[in-house]
Amino acid sequence: MKNLKTVIIVIICAGLCLGYFYYLTQRGGTGQGKLSEAELIITKDLEASYPETVREVIKFYNRIVKCYYSQGYTEEQLERMVAQARFLMDEELQAENPMETYLAAVKADIEEYKKKERTIYSISMDSSKDIIYKTIEGRECAYVDVTYSMKGKDKPGRSSQTYILREDDNGRWKILGFFQEQE
């Protein structure tokens, strides 16, 4: 009889532990403990783990761009995402786009997207073998084509951009500029 009581108590304790574990992992589906895309972007330490390839730089930059238009962040998070985007830029592009100017341009672009209820639903980019590399004025440069597919209250659209990246003195690929074509 004593053994039966011990077994029942152990089963009840195990059930309570499993129930509490389930409660902690589910918590009503709010996703507590998971970082949002904006938080993932702003917590990435680019100084310590800078993207190693041209494609990785552009992929991370496009994560930032897509997040800009998702509207799921605070004003402070937007400023920190803009700072991350600027970190991916070449010194020349940073000089042409001071933080305040670039932040204002990003906010204006976000407002335009919001008015048109536009979202980016797909981003595709050149494969590694399609990236064009050139030496210009003794510095290595790369050209990457990216296509953005968008939808909104106006007709669906596509936008193509060619990003120009330049390798800096530390061997990091930085965005030097881009040019855009509307399709």
SELOTOR-387640 format. One line per field, with one value per atom (N, C-alpha, C, CB): residue in three letters; atom name; x, y, z. Coordinates in steps of 0.1 Angstrom, whole numbers, plus 2048, in hexadecimal, padded with zeros to 3 digits. Glycine has a CB too. Layout:
BEGIN
lose ala / ...
semar CA / ...
c1 X / ...
c2 Y / ...
c3 Z / ...
***
This chain:
BEGIN
lose met / met / met / met / lys / lys / lys / lys / asn / asn / asn / asn / leu / leu / leu / leu / lys / lys / lys / lys / thr / thr / thr / thr / val / val / val / val / ile / ile / ile / ile / ile / ile / ile / ile / val / val / val / val / ile / ile / ile / ile / ile / ile / ile / ile / cys / cys / cys / cys / ala / ala / ala / ala / gly / gly / gly / gly / leu / leu / leu / leu / cys / cys / cys / cys / leu / leu / leu / leu / gly / gly / gly / gly / tyr / tyr / tyr / tyr / phe / phe / phe / phe / tyr / tyr / tyr / tyr / tyr / tyr / tyr / tyr / leu / leu / leu / leu / thr / thr / thr / thr / gln / gln / gln / gln / arg / arg / arg / arg / gly / gly / gly / gly / gly / gly / gly / gly / thr / thr / thr / thr / gly / gly / gly / gly / gln / gln / gln / gln / gly / gly / gly / gly / lys / lys / lys / lys / leu / leu / leu / leu / ser / ser / ser / ser / glu / glu / glu / glu / ala / ala / ala / ala / glu / glu / glu / glu / leu / leu / leu / leu / ile / ile / ile / ile / ile / ile / ile / ile / thr / thr / thr / thr / lys / lys / lys / lys / asp / asp / asp / asp / leu / leu / leu / leu / glu / glu / glu / glu / ala / ala / ala / ala / ser / ser / ser / ser / tyr / tyr / tyr / tyr / pro / pro / pro / pro / glu / glu / glu / glu / thr / thr / thr / thr / val / val / val / val / arg / arg / arg / arg / glu / glu / glu / glu / val / val / val / val / ile / ile / ile / ile / lys / lys / lys / lys / phe / phe / phe / phe / tyr / tyr / tyr / tyr / asn / asn / asn / asn / arg / arg / arg / arg / ile / ile / ile / ile / val / val / val / val / lys / lys / lys / lys / cys / cys / cys / cys / tyr / tyr / tyr / tyr / tyr / tyr / tyr / tyr / ser / ser / ser / ser / gln / gln / gln / gln / gly / gly / gly / gly / tyr / tyr / tyr / tyr / thr / thr / thr / thr / glu / glu / glu / glu / glu / glu / glu / glu / gln / gln / gln / gln / leu / leu / leu / leu / glu / glu / glu / glu / arg / arg / arg / arg / met / met / met / met / val / val / val / val / ala / ala / ala / ala / gln / gln / gln / gln / ala / ala / ala / ala / arg / arg / arg / arg / phe / phe / phe / phe / leu / leu / leu / leu / met / met / met / met / asp / asp / asp / asp / glu / glu / glu / glu / glu / glu / glu / glu / leu / leu / leu / leu / gln / gln / gln / gln / ala / ala / ala / ala / glu / glu / glu / glu / asn / asn / asn / asn / pro / pro / pro / pro / met / met / met / met / glu / glu / glu / glu / thr / thr / thr / thr / tyr / tyr / tyr / tyr / leu / leu / leu / leu / ala / ala / ala / ala / ala / ala / ala / ala / val / val / val / val / lys / lys / lys / lys / ala / ala / ala / ala / asp / asp / asp / asp / ile / ile / ile / ile / glu / glu / glu / glu / glu / glu / glu / glu / tyr / tyr / tyr / tyr / lys / lys / lys / lys / lys / lys / lys / lys / lys / lys / lys / lys / glu / glu / glu / glu / arg / arg / arg / arg / thr / thr / thr / thr / ile / ile / ile / ile / tyr / tyr / tyr / tyr / ser / ser / ser / ser / ile / ile / ile / ile / ser / ser / ser / ser / met / met / met / met / asp / asp / asp / asp / ser / ser / ser / ser / ser / ser / ser / ser / lys / lys / lys / lys / asp / asp / asp / asp / ile / ile / ile / ile / ile / ile / ile / ile / tyr / tyr / tyr / tyr / lys / lys / lys / lys / thr / thr / thr / thr / ile / ile / ile / ile / glu / glu / glu / glu / gly / gly / gly / gly / arg / arg / arg / arg / glu / glu / glu / glu / cys / cys / cys / cys / ala / ala / ala / ala / tyr / tyr / tyr / tyr / val / val / val / val / asp / asp / asp / asp / val / val / val / val / thr / thr / thr / thr / tyr / tyr / tyr / tyr / ser / ser / ser / ser / met / met / met / met / lys / lys / lys / lys / gly / gly / gly / gly / lys / lys / lys / lys / asp / asp / asp / asp / lys / lys / lys / lys / pro / pro / pro / pro / gly / gly / gly / gly / arg / arg / arg / arg / ser / ser / ser / ser / ser / ser / ser / ser / gln / gln / gln / gln / thr / thr / thr / thr / tyr / tyr / tyr / tyr / ile / ile / ile / ile / leu / leu / leu / leu / arg / arg / arg / arg / glu / glu / glu / glu / asp / asp / asp / asp / asp / asp / asp / asp / asn / asn / asn / asn / gly / gly / gly / gly / arg / arg / arg / arg / trp / trp / trp / trp / lys / lys / lys / lys / ile / ile / ile / ile / leu / leu / leu / leu / gly / gly / gly / gly / phe / phe / phe / phe / phe / phe / phe / phe / gln / gln / gln / gln / glu / glu / glu / glu / gln / gln / gln / gln / glu / glu / glu / glu
semar N / CA / C / CB / N / CA / C / CB / N / CA / C / CB / N / CA / C / CB / N / CA / C / CB / N / CA / C / CB / N / CA / C / CB / N / CA / C / CB / N / CA / C / CB / N / CA / C / CB / N / CA / C / CB / N / CA / C / CB / N / CA / C / CB / N / CA / C / CB / N / CA / C / CB / N / CA / C / CB / N / CA / C / CB / N / CA / C / CB / N / CA / C / CB / N / CA / C / CB / N / CA / C / CB / N / CA / C / CB / N / CA / C / CB / N / CA / C / CB / N / CA / C / CB / N / CA / C / CB / N / CA / C / CB / N / CA / C / CB / N / CA / C / CB / N / CA / C / CB / N / CA / C / CB / N / CA / C / CB / N / CA / C / CB / N / CA / C / CB / N / CA / C / CB / N / CA / C / CB / N / CA / C / CB / N / CA / C / CB / N / CA / C / CB / N / CA / C / CB / N / CA / C / CB / N / CA / C / CB / N / CA / C / CB / N / CA / C / CB / N / CA / C / CB / N / CA / C / CB / N / CA / C / CB / N / CA / C / CB / N / CA / C / CB / N / CA / C / CB / N / CA / C / CB / N / CA / C / CB / N / CA / C / CB / N / CA / C / CB / N / CA / C / CB / N / CA / C / CB / N / CA / C / CB / N / CA / C / CB / N / CA / C / CB / N / CA / C / CB / N / CA / C / CB / N / CA / C / CB / N / CA / C / CB / N / CA / C / CB / N / CA / C / CB / N / CA / C / CB / N / CA / C / CB / N / CA / C / CB / N / CA / C / CB / N / CA / C / CB / N / CA / C / CB / N / CA / C / CB / N / CA / C / CB / N / CA / C / CB / N / CA / C / CB / N / CA / C / CB / N / CA / C / CB / N / CA / C / CB / N / CA / C / CB / N / CA / C / CB / N / CA / C / CB / N / CA / C / CB / N / CA / C / CB / N / CA / C / CB / N / CA / C / CB / N / CA / C / CB / N / CA / C / CB / N / CA / C / CB / N / CA / C / CB / N / CA / C / CB / N / CA / C / CB / N / CA / C / CB / N / CA / C / CB / N / CA / C / CB / N / CA / C / CB / N / CA / C / CB / N / CA / C / CB / N / CA / C / CB / N / CA / C / CB / N / CA / C / CB / N / CA / C / CB / N / CA / C / CB / N / CA / C / CB / N / CA / C / CB / N / CA / C / CB / N / CA / C / CB / N / CA / C / CB / N / CA / C / CB / N / CA / C / CB / N / CA / C / CB / N / CA / C / CB / N / CA / C / CB / N / CA / C / CB / N / CA / C / CB / N / CA / C / CB / N / CA / C / CB / N / CA / C / CB / N / CA / C / CB / N / CA / C / CB / N / CA / C / CB / N / CA / C / CB / N / CA / C / CB / N / CA / C / CB / N / CA / C / CB / N / CA / C / CB / N / CA / C / CB / N / CA / C / CB / N / CA / C / CB / N / CA / C / CB / N / CA / C / CB / N / CA / C / CB / N / CA / C / CB / N / CA / C / CB / N / CA / C / CB / N / CA / C / CB / N / CA / C / CB / N / CA / C / CB / N / CA / C / CB / N / CA / C / CB / N / CA / C / CB / N / CA / C / CB / N / CA / C / CB / N / CA / C / CB / N / CA / C / CB / N / CA / C / CB / N / CA / C / CB / N / CA / C / CB / N / CA / C / CB / N / CA / C / CB / N / CA / C / CB / N / CA / C / CB / N / CA / C / CB / N / CA / C / CB / N / CA / C / CB / N / CA / C / CB / N / CA / C / CB / N / CA / C / CB / N / CA / C / CB / N / CA / C / CB / N / CA / C / CB / N / CA / C / CB / N / CA / C / CB / N / CA / C / CB / N / CA / C / CB / N / CA / C / CB / N / CA / C / CB / N / CA / C / CB / N / CA / C / CB / N / CA / C / CB / N / CA / C / CB / N / CA / C / CB / N / CA / C / CB / N / CA / C / CB / N / CA / C / CB / N / CA / C / CB / N / CA / C / CB / N / CA / C / CB / N / CA / C / CB / N / CA / C / CB / N / CA / C / CB / N / CA / C / CB / N / CA / C / CB / N / CA / C / CB
c1 808 / 800 / 809 / 7F7 / 814 / 81D / 823 / 827 / 827 / 82D / 823 / 831 / 816 / 80C / 80A / 7FE / 80A / 809 / 816 / 808 / 821 / 82E / 82D / 83A / 828 / 827 / 81D / 823 / 812 / 807 / 80D / 7FB / 814 / 81A / 824 / 820 / 82C / 837 / 830 / 840 / 825 / 81E / 818 / 813 / 811 / 80B / 816 / 804 / 821 / 82C / 832 / 838 / 833 / 838 / 82E / 83B / 821 / 817 / 817 / 809 / 818 / 819 / 825 / 819 / 831 / 83D / 83B / 849 / 835 / 833 / 829 / 82E / 81F / 815 / 81B / 809 / 823 / 82A / 833 / 831 / 83B / 844 / 83C / 84C / 831 / 828 / 823 / 81C / 81F / 81A / 825 / 815 / 831 / 83C / 83F / 848 / 83F / 843 / 838 / 847 / 82B / 820 / 81B / 815 / 819 / 815 / 80A / 820 / 800 / 7F6 / 7FA / 7F1 / 805 / 808 / 80D / 7FD / 811 / 816 / 823 / 815 / 82B / 838 / 842 / 838 / 83F / 849 / 855 / 843 / 861 / 86D / 873 / 86C / 86B / 86F / 871 / 865 / 87C / 87F / 878 / 88E / 873 / 86D / 878 / 865 / 874 / 87E / 886 / 877 / 87F / 887 / 891 / 87D / 88D / 897 / 8A2 / 88F / 89F / 8AA / 8B4 / 8A4 / 8AF / 8B7 / 8C0 / 8AF / 8BA / 8C1 / 8CB / 8B8 / 8C8 / 8D2 / 8DD / 8CA / 8DD / 8E8 / 8F5 / 8E5 / 8FF / 90C / 914 / 914 / 912 / 919 / 928 / 913 / 92C / 93A / 941 / 93D / 93B / 941 / 93E / 93C / 932 / 92F / 929 / 924 / 931 / 92D / 92B / 938 / 921 / 91E / 92B / 912 / 92E / 93B / 93B / 93F / 92F / 92E / 926 / 929 / 927 / 91E / 910 / 922 / 90C / 8FE / 8F9 / 8FC / 901 / 8FD / 8FB / 908 / 903 / 901 / 8F4 / 90D / 8F1 / 8E4 / 8D8 / 8E5 / 8DA / 8CF / 8CC / 8D3 / 8D6 / 8D3 / 8CD / 8E0 / 8D2 / 8CD / 8BE / 8D5 / 8BB / 8AD / 8A4 / 8AC / 8A9 / 8A1 / 89D / 8A9 / 8A7 / 8A4 / 899 / 8B1 / 89B / 892 / 884 / 896 / 883 / 875 / 86F / 877 / 877 / 872 / 86E / 87D / 874 / 870 / 861 / 878 / 85C / 84F / 845 / 84E / 849 / 841 / 839 / 848 / 83E / 837 / 837 / 82A / 83F / 83E / 84A / 83E / 84C / 857 / 855 / 864 / 85D / 85C / 865 / 860 / 864 / 86C / 87B / 867 / 87E / 88C / 891 / 88D / 889 / 88D / 890 / 883 / 887 / 889 / 897 / 87E / 89A / 8A7 / 8B2 / 8A7 / 8B1 / 8BC / 8BD / 8B9 / 8B2 / 8B2 / 8B9 / 8A4 / 8B6 / 8BC / 8CC / 8B6 / 8CF / 8DE / 8E4 / 8E0 / 8DD / 8E3 / 8E4 / 8D9 / 8DA / 8DB / 8E7 / 8CE / 8E9 / 8F4 / 901 / 8F3 / 902 / 90E / 913 / 90D / 909 / 90C / 910 / 8FF / 910 / 913 / 922 / 90A / 927 / 934 / 935 / 938 / 941 / 943 / 93E / 952 / 940 / 93C / 92D / 940 / 926 / 917 / 912 / 911 / 919 / 915 / 917 / 91E / 922 / 925 / 91A / 932 / 915 / 90A / 8FC / 909 / 8FB / 8EF / 8F1 / 8E8 / 8F2 / 8F4 / 8E8 / 8F6 / 8EA / 8DF / 8D2 / 8E4 / 8D1 / 8C5 / 8BE / 8C7 / 8C6 / 8C1 / 8BB / 8CB / 8C3 / 8BF / 8B3 / 8CB / 8B2 / 8A7 / 89A / 8A9 / 89B / 890 / 88B / 893 / 895 / 891 / 88A / 89E / 88F / 889 / 87B / 892 / 879 / 86C / 862 / 86C / 867 / 85E / 85B / 866 / 864 / 861 / 857 / 86E / 859 / 84F / 841 / 854 / 840 / 833 / 82D / 835 / 835 / 830 / 82B / 83B / 832 / 82D / 821 / 838 / 820 / 814 / 808 / 816 / 809 / 7FE / 7F9 / 802 / 802 / 7FE / 7FB / 809 / 7FC / 7F9 / 802 / 7EB / 80E / 817 / 820 / 820 / 822 / 82B / 834 / 824 / 840 / 849 / 846 / 858 / 842 / 83F / 84A / 832 / 853 / 85D / 869 / 858 / 875 / 881 / 88A / 889 / 88E / 897 / 8A4 / 890 / 8AF / 8BC / 8C4 / 8C3 / 8CE / 8D8 / 8DD / 8E3 / 8E0 / 8E7 / 8F6 / 8E5 / 8FE / 90C / 913 / 913 / 90F / 916 / 912 / 913 / 907 / 902 / 908 / 8F3 / 90E / 913 / 91F / 918 / 91F / 92A / 935 / 925 / 941 / 94C / 955 / 954 / 959 / 962 / 96C / 95A / 977 / 981 / 980 / 990 / 97C / 97A / 983 / 96B / 98C / 996 / 99D / 98F / 9A1 / 9A9 / 9A1 / 9B4 / 994 / 98C / 982 / 984 / 980 / 977 / 968 / 979 / 960 / 952 / 94A / 94F / 93D / 934 / 926 / 933 / 920 / 912 / 909 / 913 / 8FE / 8F4 / 8E6 / 8F4 / 8DF / 8D1 / 8C7 / 8CE / 8BD / 8B3 / 8A6 / 8B6 / 89C / 88E / 885 / 88A / 87D / 873 / 865 / 875 / 85D / 850 / 847 / 84C / 83E / 836 / 827 / 83A / 81F / 810 / 80B / 809 / 800 / 7F9 / 7EC / 802 / 7E6 / 7D9 / 7DA / 7D3 / 7E5 / 7E7 / 7EB / 7F1 / 7ED / 7F1 / 7FE / 7F1 / 7FF / 80C / 817 / 80B / 823 / 82E / 83B / 830 / 845 / 852 / 85C / 856 / 866 / 871 / 87E / 870 / 887 / 894 / 89F / 896 / 8A8 / 8B4 / 8C0 / 8B2 / 8CA / 8D8 / 8E0 / 8DE / 8E5 / 8ED / 8FC / 8EB / 903 / 911 / 918 / 916 / 921 / 928 / 937 / 925 / 93E / 94C / 953 / 950 / 95E / 965 / 96D / 96E / 96C / 973 / 981 / 96B / 988 / 996 / 996 / 99D / 98B / 98A / 985 / 982 / 983 / 97E / 96F / 985 / 968 / 959 / 953 / 954 / 948 / 941 / 937 / 93A / 938 / 92F / 927 / 937 / 91B / 912 / 917 / 903 / 91B / 920 / 914 / 92B / 90A / 8FF / 8F6 / 904 / 8EC / 8E3 / 8DC / 8D9 / 8D7 / 8CE / 8C2 / 8D5 / 8B6 / 8AA / 8A2 / 8A1 / 89B / 892 / 884 / 898 / 87A / 86C / 868 / 863 / 861 / 85C / 84D / 85F
c2 7F4 / 800 / 80D / 800 / 80C / 818 / 81A / 815 / 80F / 811 / 817 / 803 / 813 / 819 / 828 / 812 / 82C / 83B / 842 / 83D / 83C / 843 / 844 / 83A / 839 / 839 / 844 / 82B / 845 / 84F / 85D / 84D / 85F / 86C / 870 / 86D / 866 / 869 / 86C / 85C / 865 / 867 / 875 / 85C / 879 / 886 / 891 / 888 / 88F / 899 / 89A / 896 / 88F / 88F / 896 / 880 / 893 / 89A / 8A9 / 894 / 8AD / 8BC / 8C2 / 8BE / 8BB / 8C1 / 8C2 / 8B7 / 8B7 / 8B8 / 8C3 / 8AA / 8C4 / 8CE / 8DC / 8CD / 8DE / 8EC / 8EE / 8EC / 8E4 / 8E6 / 8EA / 8D9 / 8E3 / 8E6 / 8F4 / 8DC / 8F8 / 906 / 910 / 908 / 90E / 917 / 918 / 913 / 90D / 90D / 913 / 8FF / 912 / 917 / 925 / 90D / 928 / 935 / 93C / 93E / 935 / 93B / 93F / 947 / 93A / 93C / 94A / 939 / 952 / 960 / 960 / 967 / 956 / 956 / 95C / 95D / 95E / 964 / 95B / 965 / 962 / 95B / 95B / 94D / 95D / 95E / 96C / 957 / 96E / 97C / 97F / 97E / 98B / 98F / 991 / 99C / 992 / 994 / 9A1 / 995 / 9AC / 9B8 / 9B6 / 9C3 / 9AE / 9AC / 9A3 / 9A5 / 999 / 991 / 999 / 986 / 9A3 / 9AB / 9B4 / 9B4 / 9BB / 9C5 / 9BE / 9CE / 9B2 / 9AB / 9A4 / 9A1 / 9A4 / 99E / 9A7 / 99B / 9A1 / 9A9 / 9A8 / 9A3 / 9B2 / 9B2 / 9B4 / 9BD / 9BB / 9BD / 9AF / 9C6 / 9A6 / 999 / 98F / 995 / 990 / 985 / 98C / 97B / 993 / 999 / 98F / 9A4 / 991 / 987 / 985 / 98B / 979 / 976 / 977 / 968 / 976 / 976 / 982 / 969 / 985 / 98F / 98C / 991 / 97F / 97B / 97C / 96C / 979 / 97A / 988 / 973 / 991 / 9A0 / 9A4 / 9A8 / 9A1 / 9A5 / 99E / 9A3 / 991 / 98A / 991 / 97C / 995 / 99B / 9A9 / 99C / 9B0 / 9BE / 9BC / 9C5 / 9B2 / 9B0 / 9AC / 9A6 / 9A5 / 9A2 / 9AF / 999 / 9B8 / 9C5 / 9CC / 9CE / 9CD / 9D4 / 9CE / 9D3 / 9C1 / 9BB / 9BE / 9AB / 9BE / 9C1 / 9D0 / 9BE / 9D9 / 9E7 / 9E8 / 9EF / 9E0 / 9E1 / 9D8 / 9DE / 9D1 / 9C8 / 9CF / 9BC / 9DA / 9E3 / 9DC / 9E6 / 9D2 / 9CB / 9CF / 9BC / 9DC / 9E0 / 9EE / 9E0 / 9F2 / 9FF / A09 / 9FE / A15 / A20 / A1E / A2E / A1A / A17 / A0B / A14 / A01 / 9F5 / 9F9 / 9EA / A02 / A07 / A0E / A10 / A16 / A1E / A14 / A28 / A09 / A00 / 9F7 / 9F7 / 9F4 / 9ED / 9F5 / 9E9 / A02 / A0C / A0C / A1A / A0C / A0C / 9FF / A0D / 9F4 / 9E7 / 9E8 / 9DB / 9ED / 9EF / 9F7 / 9F5 / A02 / A0B / A05 / A18 / 9FB / 9F4 / 9EC / 9EB / 9E7 / 9DF / 9E8 / 9D7 / 9F5 / 9FE / A02 / A0B / A05 / A0A / A18 / A0A / A1B / A29 / A34 / A2B / A33 / A3D / A3F / A3A / A33 / A34 / A39 / A26 / A35 / A3B / A4A / A34 / A4F / A5D / A65 / A60 / A5F / A65 / A64 / A5E / A5B / A58 / A59 / A4B / A64 / A65 / A5E / A74 / A5A / A52 / A59 / A50 / A66 / A6E / A6E / A7C / A71 / A71 / A64 / A77 / A5A / A4C / A48 / A42 / A4A / A46 / A4D / A4A / A5A / A62 / A5C / A71 / A58 / A52 / A45 / A50 / A3D / A30 / A32 / A27 / A3B / A3E / A42 / A48 / A4B / A50 / A44 / A5B / A3B / A30 / A26 / A28 / A24 / A1C / A22 / A1B / A2F / A36 / A34 / A45 / A35 / A33 / A24 / A35 / A1B / A0D / A0B / A03 / A12 / A11 / A16 / A18 / A22 / A28 / A1F / A36 / A18 / A10 / A01 / A0F / 9FF / 9F2 / 9E8 / 9EE / 9EB / 9E3 / 9DB / 9EB / 9CE / 9C6 / 9BE / 9BC / 9BB / 9B3 / 9A5 / 9B7 / 99C / 98F / 985 / 98B / 989 / 980 / 988 / 978 / 983 / 989 / 97E / 990 / 980 / 977 / 97E / 96F / 977 / 97D / 973 / 981 / 979 / 971 / 966 / 97A / 95B / 950 / 954 / 942 / 94D / 951 / 951 / 947 / 948 / 947 / 953 / 93A / 959 / 964 / 972 / 964 / 973 / 97F / 983 / 97E / 990 / 995 / 99C / 99E / 998 / 99E / 9A5 / 993 / 9B1 / 9BA / 9C1 / 9C4 / 9C4 / 9CC / 9DA / 9C7 / 9E4 / 9F2 / 9FB / 9F6 / A02 / A0A / A03 / A17 / 9F6 / 9EE / 9E8 / 9F6 / 9E9 / 9E3 / 9D9 / 9EE / 9CE / 9C4 / 9C9 / 9B7 / 9C7 / 9CB / 9BF / 9D7 / 9BF / 9B4 / 9BA / 9A9 / 9B4 / 9B9 / 9AE / 9BE / 9B0 / 9A6 / 9AC / 9A3 / 9A4 / 9A8 / 9A1 / 9A3 / 9AA / 9A6 / 9AA / 9AC / 9A1 / 9A4 / 9A3 / 99B / 9AE / 9AF / 9AD / 9BC / 9A4 / 9A3 / 9A8 / 994 / 9B2 / 9B9 / 9B8 / 9C7 / 9B9 / 9BA / 9C5 / 9AC / 9CA / 9D5 / 9D8 / 9E1 / 9E4 / 9E8 / 9EB / 9F3 / 9EF / 9F1 / 9E3 / 9FC / 9E3 / 9D6 / 9D0 / 9D7 / 9C3 / 9BD / 9C2 / 9AD / 9C3 / 9C8 / 9C1 / 9D7 / 9C4 / 9BF / 9CB / 9B4 / 9CA / 9D4 / 9CC / 9DE / 9D0 / 9CA / 9D4 / 9C4 / 9D0 / 9D8 / 9D1 / 9DD / 9D8 / 9D3 / 9D9 / 9D5 / 9D1 / 9D7 / 9D6 / 9CF / 9E0 / 9E0 / 9E0 / 9ED / 9D6 / 9D5 / 9D6 / 9C7 / 9DB / 9DD / 9D7 / 9EB / 9D0 / 9CA / 9D4 / 9BE / 9D5 / 9DF / 9DA / 9E4 / 9E2 / 9DE / 9D2 / 9EA / 9CF / 9C3 / 9B7 / 9C7 / 9B8 / 9AC / 9AB / 9A0 / 9B5 / 9B4 / 9BA / 9BB / 9B4 / 9B9 / 9C4 / 9AE / 9D0 / 9DB / 9E0 / 9E6 / 9E4 / 9E9 / 9F7 / 9EA / 9F9 / A06 / A0E / A03 / A07 / A0E / A04 / A18 / A09 / A00 / A09 / 9F9 / A02 / A09 / A00 / A0C / A06 / 9FF / A01 / A05 / 9F6 / 9F6 / 9F2 / 9ED / 9F9 / 9F5 / 9EC / A01 / 9E1 / 9D8 / 9DA / 9C9
c3 800 / 800 / 800 / 80C / 808 / 808 / 7FB / 813 / 7F4 / 7E6 / 7DD / 7E1 / 7DE / 7D5 / 7D7 / 7D7 / 7E3 / 7E6 / 7E0 / 7F5 / 7E1 / 7DC / 7CD / 7E0 / 7C7 / 7B8 / 7B4 / 7B3 / 7BA / 7B7 / 7B9 / 7BF / 7C4 / 7C6 / 7BC / 7D4 / 7B8 / 7AD / 7A0 / 7AC / 79D / 790 / 790 / 78E / 79B / 79C / 79B / 7AA / 7A2 / 7A1 / 793 / 7AB / 78C / 77E / 775 / 779 / 777 / 76F / 772 / 773 / 77E / 781 / 77B / 790 / 77B / 775 / 766 / 778 / 75F / 751 / 74D / 74C / 755 / 753 / 754 / 75D / 75E / 760 / 754 / 76D / 750 / 745 / 738 / 742 / 736 / 72A / 72B / 729 / 737 / 739 / 736 / 748 / 73B / 738 / 729 / 740 / 722 / 714 / 70B / 70F / 70F / 707 / 70A / 708 / 717 / 71C / 713 / 71E / 70F / 708 / 6FA / 70F / 6F4 / 6E7 / 6E4 / 6DE / 6EE / 6EC / 6E6 / 6F9 / 6E7 / 6E1 / 6EA / 6D4 / 6F7 / 700 / 700 / 70F / 701 / 700 / 6F2 / 705 / 6E8 / 6DA / 6D6 / 6D1 / 6CF / 6CA / 6BD / 6C9 / 6BC / 6AF / 6A5 / 6B1 / 698 / 68D / 690 / 680 / 694 / 697 / 6A2 / 69B / 6AD / 6B8 / 6B3 / 6C3 / 6AA / 6A5 / 69D / 69C / 695 / 68D / 696 / 683 / 69F / 6A7 / 6B1 / 6AE / 6B5 / 6BE / 6B7 / 6C7 / 6AA / 6A3 / 6A4 / 694 / 6A9 / 6AB / 69E / 6B7 / 696 / 689 / 68A / 680 / 695 / 697 / 699 / 6A3 / 6A1 / 6A4 / 699 / 6B1 / 693 / 689 / 67C / 68F / 676 / 669 / 65E / 665 / 656 / 64B / 643 / 642 / 63F / 639 / 62A / 63C / 623 / 615 / 610 / 60F / 603 / 5FD / 5FF / 5EE / 5FC / 5FE / 60C / 5F9 / 616 / 624 / 628 / 62D / 623 / 626 / 621 / 620 / 614 / 60E / 614 / 5FF / 618 / 61E / 62C / 621 / 634 / 640 / 63E / 649 / 635 / 631 / 62D / 626 / 626 / 621 / 62D / 616 / 636 / 642 / 649 / 64C / 64A / 650 / 648 / 651 / 63B / 632 / 634 / 624 / 633 / 635 / 642 / 633 / 64C / 65A / 65B / 664 / 654 / 654 / 651 / 64A / 647 / 643 / 64A / 634 / 654 / 65B / 666 / 661 / 66A / 675 / 682 / 670 / 685 / 692 / 69B / 690 / 69D / 6A5 / 6AB / 69D / 6B5 / 6BB / 6B3 / 6CA / 6B7 / 6B1 / 6B4 / 6B6 / 6C0 / 6C3 / 6BB / 6D3 / 6BA / 6B2 / 6A3 / 6B2 / 69E / 690 / 68F / 68C / 698 / 698 / 699 / 6A4 / 6A1 / 6A2 / 696 / 6AE / 68F / 682 / 677 / 67D / 677 / 66E / 671 / 66F / 67D / 681 / 67C / 690 / 67D / 678 / 668 / 67B / 661 / 653 / 64F / 64D / 656 / 653 / 656 / 65C / 65F / 662 / 656 / 66E / 64E / 642 / 636 / 63E / 638 / 62D / 62D / 62E / 621 / 61F / 625 / 610 / 629 / 62F / 627 / 633 / 619 / 610 / 611 / 602 / 611 / 611 / 61F / 60E / 629 / 636 / 637 / 641 / 631 / 631 / 629 / 62A / 61E / 616 / 61D / 609 / 627 / 62E / 63D / 62A / 643 / 652 / 658 / 656 / 664 / 66C / 66B / 67A / 66E / 66F / 661 / 674 / 657 / 649 / 645 / 640 / 647 / 643 / 64B / 645 / 658 / 660 / 65B / 66F / 658 / 652 / 645 / 650 / 63C / 62F / 631 / 627 / 63A / 63D / 642 / 647 / 64C / 651 / 646 / 65C / 63D / 632 / 629 / 62A / 626 / 61E / 624 / 61B / 631 / 639 / 638 / 648 / 63A / 639 / 62B / 63C / 621 / 613 / 612 / 609 / 617 / 616 / 61E / 61C / 62A / 632 / 62B / 640 / 625 / 61E / 613 / 618 / 60C / 601 / 606 / 5F6 / 613 / 619 / 612 / 619 / 60F / 608 / 611 / 5FE / 60E / 615 / 60B / 61E / 610 / 608 / 60C / 60A / 602 / 606 / 601 / 600 / 5F8 / 5F3 / 5EF / 5E7 / 5F2 / 5EE / 5E8 / 5FA / 5DC / 5D6 / 5D1 / 5CA / 5D2 / 5CE / 5C6 / 5DA / 5BF / 5B7 / 5C0 / 5B2 / 5B9 / 5C0 / 5C0 / 5B8 / 5C8 / 5C9 / 5BC / 5D2 / 5B3 / 5A6 / 59D / 59F / 59F / 597 / 59B / 596 / 5A6 / 5AB / 5A3 / 5BA / 59E / 596 / 59F / 58B / 59D / 5A5 / 59B / 5AC / 59F / 597 / 5A0 / 58F / 59B / 5A2 / 59D / 5A1 / 5A5 / 5A1 / 5AA / 5A2 / 5A3 / 5AA / 5B5 / 5B0 / 5B2 / 5BB / 5C6 / 5C0 / 5C6 / 5D1 / 5CB / 5D9 / 5D2 / 5CE / 5D0 / 5D5 / 5C6 / 5C6 / 5C2 / 5BE / 5C6 / 5C2 / 5BF / 5CD / 5B5 / 5B1 / 5B3 / 5A2 / 5BA / 5BE / 5BA / 5CD / 5B2 / 5AE / 5B8 / 5A0 / 5BD / 5C6 / 5C1 / 5D5 / 5C1 / 5BD / 5C9 / 5B2 / 5CB / 5D6 / 5D0 / 5DE / 5D5 / 5D0 / 5DB / 5CD / 5D7 / 5E1 / 5DE / 5E1 / 5E8 / 5E6 / 5EF / 5E9 / 5EB / 5F2 / 5ED / 5F2 / 5F0 / 5EB / 5DD / 5F3 / 5D8 / 5C9 / 5C4 / 5C6 / 5B7 / 5B1 / 5B6 / 5A1 / 5B6 / 5BA / 5B2 / 5BA / 5B7 / 5AF / 5B3 / 5B1 / 5AB / 5AD / 5AB / 5A3 / 5B3 / 5B2 / 5B2 / 5BE / 5A9 / 5A8 / 5AB / 59A / 5B3 / 5B7 / 5B4 / 5C5 / 5B0 / 5B0 / 5BB / 5A1 / 5C4 / 5CF / 5CA / 5DC / 5CE / 5CB / 5D9 / 5C3 / 5DB / 5E7 / 5E5 / 5EE / 5EF / 5EE / 5FA / 5EC / 5F8 / 603 / 60A / 5FE / 617 / 61F / 623 / 62B / 62A / 62E / 637 / 635 / 63E / 647 / 640 / 653 / 633 / 62B / 62C / 630 / 631 / 633 / 626 / 640 / 621 / 616 / 61B / 60E / 616 / 61B / 60F / 621 / 611 / 606 / 603 / 60B / 5F6 / 5F1 / 5EB / 5E6 / 5E5 / 5DF / 5D8 / 5D5 / 5D2 / 5CA / 5C0 / 5D3 / 5B6 / 5AC / 5AA / 59F / 5A7 / 5A8 / 59A / 5B3 / 597 / 58B / 590 / 580 / 58C / 58E / 583 / 590 / 586 / 57C / 57B / 57F
***
